[in-house]
Amino acid sequence: MKDTYNKNLLASIAVFGELCNTEQDVQSIIIEFIKSVYALEKLWSLTTIDVITLLKKHFDFDFPEAVVKFCLNQMRNKNQVEKLTGQYRLKETGYDANGLSQKIEDKRNLHITLQDRLICFYESEMKKKTDSKTRKELIENLLAYLFDNGIDEKYSTVINTFVLKNSNDLEFKETLSQIKEGLIITTGLKYTSDITSLGKWTDELNIYLDTEIIFNAFGLNGEVYKKLLAL
């Protein structure tokens, strides 16, 4: 497991997932993030590498160069930028990134609250106060769960129980849904050069499930795993 997870990445992915539900296509969402780095840096002429670096700096996104270059060229085609000596100059120099920045901040605060709730839940279950080491491990394992990277067996039960206990909380479910959707799309960007096809399937799709997932779906491994799969 990674020692730390960048908090910007979790918030950025959640905002990306939220924007996907507003009927914006993936390309338009990436372009919105690209415009924001110009405004946040107050630099209106950037190279492709500059944009990649600044997307990492501000949002912790690690988009492939081909994806960023494609979006910049689409912006050029839409007359949003002009290309001069290898740099893309944003024509909308008054672009306001505050809206996107506020969305990121709101998600970050929401995730901090989520972490605090987990710590309180753990202390209630264990009937003892947590020390700084345990709190750090709990948060890291919660983030690992949200990023679908697996969690330590030591905290598996408490985190799964915490998720199930909050499964009827609409804000909680929406938060998980946004993170999962944003994670699927941003991960997919690393494996395809055709970003226009992300988030939708126009061809027949065959899905193969591991035997354990099928057992979980039918409750053969217990109700806990069945409910977790349904979230």
C-alpha positions in Angstrom: 0.0 0.0 0.0 1.2 3.5 -0.7 2.2 5.4 2.4 0.2 8.5 1.5 -2.5 9.5 -1.0 -2.6 13.0 -2.4 -5.8 14.6 -1.1 -6.1 16.7 -4.2 -6.4 13.5 -6.3 -9.4 12.2 -4.4 -11.2 15.5 -4.5 -10.3 16.0 -8.2 -11.5 12.5 -9.1 -14.8 13.1 -7.2 -15.3 16.4 -9.1 -14.5 14.7 -12.4 -17.1 12.0 -11.6 -19.7 14.7 -10.6 -19.1 16.6 -13.9 -19.6 13.3 -15.8 -23.1 13.2 -14.4 -23.9 16.7 -15.9 -24.0 15.3 -19.4 -20.6 16.9 -20.2 -18.4 14.6 -22.3 -14.9 13.6 -21.1 -13.2 15.9 -23.5 -15.1 19.0 -22.3 -14.3 18.1 -18.7 -10.6 17.8 -19.3 -10.6 21.1 -21.2 -12.2 22.7 -18.2 -9.4 21.5 -16.0 -6.8 22.6 -18.6 -8.3 26.1 -18.8 -8.2 26.2 -15.0 -4.4 25.7 -14.8 -3.8 28.7 -17.1 -5.9 30.8 -14.7 -4.5 29.4 -11.5 -1.0 30.1 -12.7 -1.9 33.4 -14.4 0.1 32.2 -17.3 -1.7 32.4 -20.7 0.8 30.7 -22.9 1.8 27.1 -22.1 3.4 24.2 -23.8 1.9 20.7 -23.7 4.4 19.6 -21.1 3.6 22.8 -19.0 -0.1 21.8 -19.0 0.7 18.2 -18.0 3.0 19.4 -15.2 0.4 21.9 -13.9 -2.5 19.4 -14.0 -0.3 17.3 -11.8 0.5 20.2 -9.5 -3.0 21.5 -9.0 -5.1 18.4 -9.3 -2.7 15.5 -9.1 -3.9 14.2 -12.5 -1.4 12.2 -14.4 -2.9 12.4 -17.9 -0.9 11.0 -20.8 0.7 13.5 -23.2 -1.4 12.2 -26.1 -4.6 13.0 -24.2 -3.5 16.6 -23.2 -2.3 17.3 -26.8 -5.6 16.1 -28.2 -7.6 18.3 -26.0 -5.3 21.3 -26.7 -5.7 20.8 -30.4 -9.5 20.5 -30.0 -9.4 23.8 -28.1 -7.4 25.2 -31.1 -10.0 24.0 -33.5 -12.7 25.7 -31.4 -10.7 28.9 -31.4 -10.2 28.8 -27.7 -6.4 28.8 -28.0 -3.9 29.7 -30.6 -0.6 27.9 -31.2 2.5 30.0 -31.4 6.1 28.6 -31.5 5.1 25.4 -29.7 3.0 27.1 -27.1 -0.8 27.3 -26.7 -2.1 30.7 -25.8 -5.5 30.8 -24.1 -7.5 33.5 -25.7 -9.9 33.7 -22.8 -7.4 35.5 -20.5 -10.2 36.4 -18.1 -11.1 32.8 -17.5 -12.2 32.3 -13.9 -11.1 29.0 -12.2 -12.8 29.8 -8.9 -15.8 27.7 -9.7 -13.8 24.5 -10.3 -11.4 25.4 -7.4 -14.4 25.7 -5.1 -15.8 22.4 -6.2 -12.4 20.8 -5.4 -12.3 22.5 -1.9 -15.9 21.4 -1.2 -15.1 17.8 -2.0 -11.9 17.9 0.0 -13.8 19.2 3.1 -16.5 16.5 2.5 -13.8 13.8 2.4 -12.2 15.1 5.6 -15.6 14.9 7.3 -15.8 11.3 6.0 -12.5 10.4 7.5 -13.5 12.0 10.9 -16.6 9.9 10.8 -14.6 6.7 10.2 -12.3 7.5 13.2 -15.3 8.2 15.5 -16.9 4.9 14.3 -13.6 3.0 14.9 -13.3 4.5 18.4 -17.0 3.6 19.2 -16.5 0.0 17.9 -13.1 -0.5 19.7 -14.3 1.4 22.8 -11.0 3.3 23.0 -9.4 6.5 21.7 -7.1 6.2 18.6 -3.5 7.4 18.6 -2.0 9.3 15.7 -0.5 6.2 14.1 -3.9 4.4 14.1 -5.7 7.4 12.7 -3.1 7.7 9.9 -3.5 4.0 9.1 -7.3 4.2 9.1 -7.3 7.2 6.7 -4.8 5.5 4.4 -6.9 2.3 4.3 -10.1 4.3 3.7 -8.4 6.0 0.8 -7.1 2.7 -0.5 -10.7 1.4 -0.3 -12.0 4.4 -2.3 -9.2 4.0 -4.8 -10.0 0.2 -5.0 -6.4 -0.7 -4.1 -7.3 -3.2 -1.4 -7.0 -2.6 2.3 -5.0 -4.2 5.2 -6.8 -7.2 6.8 -6.4 -5.4 10.1 -8.8 -2.7 9.1 -10.9 -4.6 6.6 -13.8 -5.5 8.9 -14.2 -2.0 10.4 -14.0 -0.2 7.1 -16.5 -2.6 5.4 -18.8 -2.3 8.4 -18.5 1.5 8.3 -19.4 1.6 4.6 -22.4 -0.7 5.2 -23.6 1.3 8.2 -23.7 4.4 6.0 -25.2 2.7 3.0 -28.5 4.5 3.4 -26.9 7.9 3.7 -27.6 9.5 0.3 -24.7 12.0 0.5 -22.3 9.1 1.5 -23.5 7.0 -1.4 -23.2 9.9 -3.9 -19.7 10.6 -2.7 -18.6 6.9 -3.3 -20.4 6.9 -6.7 -18.6 10.1 -7.8 -15.2 8.8 -6.8 -15.8 5.4 -8.5 -17.0 7.0 -11.7 -14.3 9.5 -11.8 -11.7 6.8 -11.1 -12.9 4.6 -13.9 -12.8 7.4 -16.5 -9.4 8.9 -15.4 -7.9 5.4 -15.2 -9.3 4.6 -18.7 -7.5 7.7 -20.1 -4.2 5.9 -19.6 -5.2 3.0 -21.8 -6.9 4.6 -24.8 -6.0 7.3 -27.3 -9.7 7.8 -28.2 -11.1 9.8 -25.3 -14.3 10.4 -27.2 -15.3 6.8 -26.6 -14.7 6.9 -22.8 -17.8 6.6 -20.6 -19.9 5.0 -23.2 -20.1 1.7 -25.1 -21.6 1.4 -28.6 -20.5 -2.1 -29.2 -21.6 -5.4 -27.6 -19.8 -5.7 -24.3 -18.8 -9.0 -22.7 -18.1 -8.9 -18.9 -16.4 -11.8 -17.2 -16.7 -12.0 -13.4 -14.5 -13.8 -11.0 -16.2 -16.7 -9.2 -15.9 -15.0 -5.8 -17.8 -12.0 -7.2 -20.6 -14.2 -8.4 -20.7 -15.9 -4.9 -20.8 -12.4 -3.3 -23.7 -11.3 -5.6 -25.8 -14.3 -4.6 -24.9 -14.0 -0.9 -23.0 -17.3 -0.8 -20.1 -15.6 1.1 -22.5 -13.9 3.5 -24.8 -10.9 3.6 -21.9 -8.5 4.3 -20.2 -9.1 0.9 -23.6 -9.2 -0.9 -24.5 -5.7 0.5 -21.0 -4.3 -0.3 -21.3 -5.4 -3.9 -24.7 -3.7 -4.1 -23.3 -0.3 -3.1 
